Amino acid sequence: MKSGVTNREQLILTGLYLSKFDRKGLEKLGFESFTEAFNVLGYALEGKPMNIKNYRDEFDPYFENRRQGWHKREMRDYCKKVYDSAKDFSFDKFSKIIAGFLVKDFELKTEINHLLKQDADPKFVNRISTGLAAENFFIDNYSQHFSNFTLQDTRTFGCGFDFKLNNGSDFFCIEVKGLQTNSGNFLMTEKEFDTAGKLKEKYCLYIVRNFKEKPYENLFFNPLEKFELKQFSKQIIQVNYQGKI
C-alpha cells in the first residue's frame, strides 16, 4: 500500500478486510462481534459505525461468506479502485495494514515482539482502538453538552486531561474513557487524579460505554466526589548488570 492513505480509503479497506476474512479478521483485531467492530473501528477511523458496515456489505458478494451484501448493484467506482489494489493481500499483510491505521508504529512493535520472542496481546488493537474511538466519539458529540464552547486538543500535552473546552473565561477540562460494555473498570493515572482534585467541578470524566452494542456517554463532573477510587500500584524490580573495562 502507498503511504498517505486517505481517511475514506482507510474505512473502505477496513470494510474490505472484514468482508474477505470474516470472523477470522474479527478475532485477529480482538473483537467478538461485527457490531463491536463497526462501533469501535468506525469512530476510531474518524467515521461512523455504518461506514464500516456499508463497505463490508459492498464487498460481500465478491467473497465466500454467508452474507449476500449488496449483490443487486455494481460496486461503486471508488470502492472498486481500492478493491483491485488490495483484494489479493494475504491475511498477515492485510491485518498489519488495518492495525497500522489504529496503532502508531504497529509494524515496528510487531517486529520487536518477534525479535524478543514475545507473544502479542490479542486484545491490544481492540484496547487501543476503543480508547481512540471514545475520543473521536467525544469530538463528534461534545457540543450537545457544551454549546458555544471551542475545543482544544490537549492529548499530547501530558496535563492530566485529553481536551479543554473554552467559552471566554469559562472552561472545562475533559478526560475521556471508553468501555466495551455498559459497566466495567476504568483507570485514572496519578496525573489525572491530581489534576481532577485541583480542578474539581471544572474537570469532567467523559465515559463512552457499550461499544459492544451501541455506544453512549455519561459525564461526571468533579469525578473524585462521584467515584470511590481505589489506589493501587505495581512494584517493578529492576535488575541491572555491571561490567568493568
C-alpha positions as a Markdown table, in Angstrom:
| # | Residue | x | y | z |
|---|---|---|---|---|
| 1 | Met | 0.0 | 0.0 | 0.0 |
| 2 | Lys | 1.1 | 3.6 | -0.7 |
| 3 | Ser | 1.7 | 5.9 | 2.2 |
| 4 | Gly | -0.8 | 8.7 | 2.7 |
| 5 | Val | -3.9 | 6.6 | 2.6 |
| 6 | Thr | -7.0 | 8.9 | 2.9 |
| 7 | Asn | -9.5 | 8.6 | 5.7 |
| 8 | Arg | -12.1 | 7.3 | 3.4 |
| 9 | Glu | -9.7 | 4.7 | 1.9 |
| 10 | Gln | -9.0 | 3.5 | 5.5 |
| 11 | Leu | -12.7 | 3.0 | 6.1 |
| 12 | Ile | -13.0 | 1.2 | 2.7 |
| 13 | Leu | -10.0 | -1.0 | 3.4 |
| 14 | Thr | -11.3 | -2.0 | 6.8 |
| 15 | Gly | -14.7 | -3.0 | 5.3 |
| 16 | Leu | -12.9 | -5.0 | 2.6 |
| 17 | Tyr | -10.8 | -6.7 | 5.3 |
| 18 | Leu | -13.8 | -7.7 | 7.3 |
| 19 | Ser | -15.6 | -9.0 | 4.2 |
| 20 | Lys | -12.7 | -11.0 | 2.9 |
| 21 | Phe | -11.6 | -12.6 | 6.2 |
| 22 | Asp | -14.9 | -12.5 | 8.1 |
| 23 | Arg | -14.7 | -13.8 | 11.7 |
| 24 | Lys | -11.0 | -14.6 | 11.3 |
| 25 | Gly | -10.4 | -10.9 | 10.8 |
| 26 | Leu | -12.6 | -10.0 | 13.8 |
| 27 | Glu | -10.6 | -12.3 | 16.1 |
| 28 | Lys | -7.3 | -11.0 | 14.8 |
| 29 | Leu | -8.3 | -7.5 | 15.8 |
| 30 | Gly | -9.6 | -8.7 | 19.1 |
| 31 | Phe | -13.4 | -8.2 | 18.5 |
| 32 | Glu | -16.1 | -10.6 | 19.5 |
| 33 | Ser | -18.8 | -9.4 | 17.1 |
| 34 | Phe | -19.3 | -7.3 | 13.9 |
| 35 | Thr | -21.4 | -4.8 | 15.9 |
| 36 | Glu | -18.5 | -4.1 | 18.2 |
| 37 | Ala | -16.0 | -3.9 | 15.3 |
| 38 | Phe | -18.3 | -1.4 | 13.4 |
| 39 | Asn | -18.7 | 0.8 | 16.5 |
| 40 | Val | -15.0 | 0.8 | 17.6 |
| 41 | Leu | -13.4 | 0.9 | 14.1 |
| 42 | Gly | -15.9 | 3.4 | 12.7 |
| 43 | Tyr | -15.2 | 6.0 | 15.4 |
| 44 | Ala | -11.5 | 5.2 | 15.7 |
| 45 | Leu | -11.0 | 5.9 | 12.0 |
| 46 | Glu | -12.9 | 9.2 | 12.2 |
| 47 | Gly | -16.0 | 7.9 | 10.6 |
| 48 | Lys | -19.2 | 6.2 | 11.7 |
| 49 | Pro | -20.1 | 2.6 | 12.5 |
| 50 | Met | -22.4 | 2.5 | 9.5 |
| 51 | Asn | -19.4 | 3.4 | 7.2 |
| 52 | Ile | -17.6 | 0.2 | 8.1 |
| 53 | Lys | -20.7 | -1.9 | 7.8 |
| 54 | Asn | -21.7 | -0.4 | 4.4 |
| 55 | Tyr | -18.2 | -1.0 | 3.0 |
| 56 | Arg | -18.2 | -4.6 | 4.2 |
| 57 | Asp | -21.6 | -5.2 | 2.6 |
| 58 | Glu | -20.3 | -3.6 | -0.6 |
| 59 | Phe | -17.6 | -6.3 | -0.9 |
| 60 | Asp | -19.6 | -9.3 | 0.5 |
| 61 | Pro | -20.8 | -10.5 | -3.0 |
| 62 | Tyr | -17.2 | -11.0 | -4.1 |
| 63 | Phe | -16.1 | -13.3 | -1.2 |
| 64 | Glu | -17.2 | -16.6 | 0.2 |
| 65 | Asn | -19.2 | -15.8 | 3.3 |
| 66 | Arg | -22.8 | -16.3 | 4.5 |
| 67 | Arg | -23.8 | -12.8 | 3.7 |
| 68 | Gln | -25.2 | -11.6 | 0.3 |
| 69 | Gly | -24.3 | -8.0 | 0.8 |
| 70 | Trp | -25.2 | -5.5 | -1.9 |
| 71 | His | -25.4 | -8.2 | -4.6 |
| 72 | Lys | -28.1 | -6.4 | -6.7 |
| 73 | Arg | -25.9 | -3.5 | -7.7 |
| 74 | Glu | -22.5 | -2.9 | -9.2 |
| 75 | Met | -19.6 | -1.9 | -7.0 |
| 76 | Arg | -19.0 | 1.8 | -6.8 |
| 77 | Asp | -16.0 | 3.0 | -8.8 |
| 78 | Tyr | -14.1 | 4.4 | -5.9 |
| 79 | Cys | -14.6 | 1.2 | -4.0 |
| 80 | Lys | -13.5 | -0.9 | -7.0 |
| 81 | Lys | -10.3 | 1.1 | -7.1 |
| 82 | Val | -9.5 | 0.0 | -3.6 |
| 83 | Tyr | -10.8 | -3.5 | -4.1 |
| 84 | Asp | -8.5 | -4.0 | -7.1 |
| 85 | Ser | -5.5 | -2.8 | -5.2 |
| 86 | Ala | -6.0 | -4.9 | -2.1 |
| 87 | Lys | -8.2 | -7.9 | -2.8 |
| 88 | Asp | -5.3 | -10.3 | -3.1 |
| 89 | Phe | -3.5 | -9.2 | 0.1 |
| 90 | Ser | -2.6 | -12.1 | 2.4 |
| 91 | Phe | -4.2 | -12.3 | 5.8 |
| 92 | Asp | -1.0 | -11.3 | 7.6 |
| 93 | Lys | -0.2 | -8.4 | 5.3 |
| 94 | Phe | -3.8 | -7.0 | 5.4 |
| 95 | Ser | -4.0 | -7.4 | 9.2 |
| 96 | Lys | -0.9 | -5.4 | 9.7 |
| 97 | Ile | -2.2 | -2.6 | 7.4 |
| 98 | Ile | -5.5 | -2.3 | 9.3 |
| 99 | Ala | -3.8 | -2.5 | 12.7 |
| 100 | Gly | -1.3 | 0.2 | 11.4 |
| 101 | Phe | -4.3 | 2.6 | 10.9 |
| 102 | Leu | -5.1 | 2.3 | 14.6 |
| 103 | Val | -1.8 | 1.8 | 16.5 |
| 104 | Lys | 1.1 | 4.1 | 16.0 |
| 105 | Asp | 4.2 | 2.2 | 14.8 |
| 106 | Phe | 2.3 | -1.1 | 14.9 |
| 107 | Glu | 4.6 | -2.9 | 12.5 |
| 108 | Leu | 7.7 | -1.9 | 14.4 |
| 109 | Lys | 6.2 | -3.1 | 17.7 |
| 110 | Thr | 5.4 | -6.4 | 16.0 |
| 111 | Glu | 8.9 | -6.8 | 14.7 |
| 112 | Ile | 10.3 | -6.1 | 18.2 |
| 113 | Asn | 8.0 | -8.6 | 19.8 |
| 114 | His | 9.0 | -11.2 | 17.2 |
| 115 | Leu | 12.7 | -10.4 | 17.8 |
| 116 | Leu | 12.3 | -10.8 | 21.5 |
| 117 | Lys | 10.1 | -13.9 | 21.1 |
| 118 | Gln | 7.2 | -12.2 | 23.0 |
| 119 | Asp | 3.6 | -13.1 | 22.3 |
| 120 | Ala | 1.4 | -10.2 | 21.2 |
| 121 | Asp | -1.7 | -9.4 | 23.3 |
| 122 | Pro | -4.6 | -10.4 | 21.1 |
| 123 | Lys | -6.7 | -7.6 | 22.6 |
| 124 | Phe | -4.0 | -5.0 | 22.0 |
| 125 | Val | -5.5 | -3.5 | 18.9 |
| 126 | Asn | -9.0 | -3.6 | 20.4 |
| 127 | Arg | -7.9 | -1.8 | 23.5 |
| 128 | Ile | -6.0 | 1.0 | 21.7 |
| 129 | Ser | -8.8 | 1.5 | 19.1 |
| 130 | Thr | -11.5 | 1.6 | 21.8 |
| 131 | Gly | -9.7 | 4.5 | 23.5 |
| 132 | Leu | -9.3 | 6.3 | 20.2 |
| 133 | Ala | -13.0 | 5.6 | 19.3 |
| 134 | Ala | -14.1 | 7.1 | 22.6 |
| 135 | Glu | -12.1 | 10.2 | 22.0 |
| 136 | Asn | -13.5 | 10.6 | 18.5 |
| 137 | Phe | -17.0 | 10.0 | 19.8 |
| 138 | Phe | -16.4 | 12.9 | 22.2 |
| 139 | Ile | -15.2 | 15.1 | 19.4 |
| 140 | Asp | -18.4 | 14.3 | 17.4 |
| 141 | Asn | -20.8 | 14.8 | 20.3 |
| 142 | Tyr | -19.3 | 17.3 | 22.8 |
| 143 | Ser | -21.4 | 20.2 | 21.5 |
| 144 | Gln | -24.6 | 18.6 | 22.7 |
| 145 | His | -23.4 | 19.1 | 26.3 |
| 146 | Phe | -21.2 | 22.2 | 25.8 |
| 147 | Ser | -22.8 | 24.5 | 23.4 |
| 148 | Asn | -20.8 | 27.6 | 22.3 |
| 149 | Phe | -17.6 | 26.1 | 23.6 |
| 150 | Thr | -14.5 | 25.7 | 21.4 |
| 151 | Leu | -12.4 | 22.6 | 21.5 |
| 152 | Gln | -8.7 | 22.4 | 22.2 |
| 153 | Asp | -6.9 | 19.0 | 21.8 |
| 154 | Thr | -4.5 | 18.5 | 24.7 |
| 155 | Arg | -3.9 | 14.8 | 24.4 |
| 156 | Thr | -0.2 | 15.2 | 23.7 |
| 157 | Phe | 0.4 | 17.8 | 26.5 |
| 158 | Gly | 0.7 | 15.3 | 29.4 |
| 159 | Cys | -1.5 | 17.7 | 31.5 |
| 160 | Gly | -3.9 | 15.1 | 33.0 |
| 161 | Phe | -6.8 | 15.5 | 30.6 |
| 162 | Asp | -7.5 | 15.0 | 26.9 |
| 163 | Phe | -9.4 | 18.1 | 25.8 |
| 164 | Lys | -10.0 | 21.6 | 27.1 |
| 165 | Leu | -13.3 | 23.4 | 26.2 |
| 166 | Asn | -13.3 | 27.2 | 26.3 |
| 167 | Asn | -16.0 | 29.8 | 26.2 |
| 168 | Gly | -14.5 | 33.2 | 27.0 |
| 169 | Ser | -13.3 | 33.0 | 30.6 |
| 170 | Asp | -15.3 | 29.8 | 31.2 |
| 171 | Phe | -13.7 | 26.4 | 30.6 |
| 172 | Phe | -13.9 | 22.7 | 31.3 |
| 173 | Cys | -11.1 | 20.0 | 31.1 |
| 174 | Ile | -12.2 | 16.6 | 29.8 |
| 175 | Glu | -10.7 | 13.2 | 30.3 |
| 176 | Val | -12.2 | 10.6 | 28.0 |
| 177 | Lys | -12.5 | 6.9 | 28.8 |
| 178 | Gly | -14.0 | 4.0 | 26.8 |
| 179 | Leu | -15.7 | 0.9 | 27.9 |
| 180 | Gln | -16.7 | -2.1 | 25.8 |
| 181 | Thr | -19.8 | -2.9 | 27.9 |
| 182 | Asn | -22.3 | -1.0 | 30.0 |
| 183 | Ser | -20.2 | -1.4 | 33.1 |
| 184 | Gly | -16.6 | -2.1 | 33.9 |
| 185 | Asn | -13.4 | -0.7 | 35.4 |
| 186 | Phe | -11.6 | 2.4 | 34.2 |
| 187 | Leu | -8.2 | 3.7 | 35.3 |
| 188 | Met | -7.0 | 7.2 | 36.2 |
| 189 | Thr | -3.3 | 7.9 | 36.2 |
| 190 | Glu | -1.8 | 9.7 | 39.1 |
| 191 | Lys | -1.6 | 12.9 | 36.9 |
| 192 | Glu | -5.2 | 12.6 | 36.0 |
| 193 | Phe | -6.2 | 12.0 | 39.6 |
| 194 | Asp | -4.2 | 15.0 | 40.9 |
| 195 | Thr | -5.5 | 17.3 | 38.2 |
| 196 | Ala | -9.1 | 16.3 | 38.9 |
| 197 | Gly | -8.5 | 17.1 | 42.5 |
| 198 | Lys | -7.3 | 20.6 | 41.7 |
| 199 | Leu | -9.9 | 21.5 | 39.1 |
| 200 | Lys | -12.9 | 19.9 | 40.9 |
| 201 | Glu | -16.1 | 20.9 | 39.0 |
| 202 | Lys | -14.1 | 22.1 | 36.1 |
| 203 | Tyr | -12.8 | 18.6 | 35.5 |
| 204 | Cys | -15.1 | 16.2 | 33.7 |
| 205 | Leu | -14.7 | 12.5 | 33.2 |
| 206 | Tyr | -16.5 | 11.7 | 29.9 |
| 207 | Ile | -17.1 | 7.9 | 29.7 |
| 208 | Val | -18.3 | 6.3 | 26.5 |
| 209 | Arg | -19.9 | 3.0 | 27.3 |
| 210 | Asn | -21.2 | -0.1 | 25.5 |
| 211 | Phe | -19.1 | -0.2 | 22.3 |
| 212 | Lys | -20.2 | -3.9 | 22.0 |
| 213 | Glu | -23.7 | -2.8 | 21.2 |
| 214 | Lys | -24.5 | 0.9 | 20.9 |
| 215 | Pro | -22.1 | 3.5 | 22.5 |
| 216 | Tyr | -23.4 | 6.3 | 24.7 |
| 217 | Glu | -21.8 | 8.8 | 27.0 |
| 218 | Asn | -22.0 | 9.7 | 30.7 |
| 219 | Leu | -20.5 | 12.9 | 32.1 |
| 220 | Phe | -19.1 | 13.1 | 35.6 |
| 221 | Phe | -18.0 | 16.5 | 36.9 |
| 222 | Asn | -15.7 | 16.5 | 39.9 |
| 223 | Pro | -15.2 | 12.7 | 39.5 |
| 224 | Leu | -13.3 | 12.3 | 42.7 |
| 225 | Glu | -16.5 | 13.1 | 44.5 |
| 226 | Lys | -18.6 | 10.8 | 42.3 |
| 227 | Phe | -16.4 | 7.6 | 42.5 |
| 228 | Glu | -14.8 | 5.7 | 45.2 |
| 229 | Leu | -11.4 | 5.3 | 43.5 |
| 230 | Lys | -9.1 | 2.7 | 44.9 |
| 231 | Gln | -5.4 | 3.3 | 44.7 |
| 232 | Phe | -3.1 | 0.6 | 43.5 |
| 233 | Ser | 0.4 | 0.4 | 42.4 |
| 234 | Lys | 2.7 | -2.0 | 40.7 |
| 235 | Gln | 6.2 | -2.5 | 42.2 |
| 236 | Ile | 8.7 | -3.0 | 39.5 |
| 237 | Ile | 12.0 | -4.7 | 40.4 |
| 238 | Gln | 14.8 | -3.7 | 38.0 |
| 239 | Val | 17.8 | -5.9 | 37.7 |
| 240 | Asn | 21.0 | -4.4 | 36.4 |
| 241 | Tyr | 24.3 | -6.0 | 35.4 |
| 242 | Gln | 27.5 | -4.2 | 36.0 |
| 243 | Gly | 30.5 | -4.5 | 33.7 |
| 244 | Lys | 34.1 | -3.4 | 34.0 |
| 245 | Ile | 36.5 | -2.4 | 31.3 |
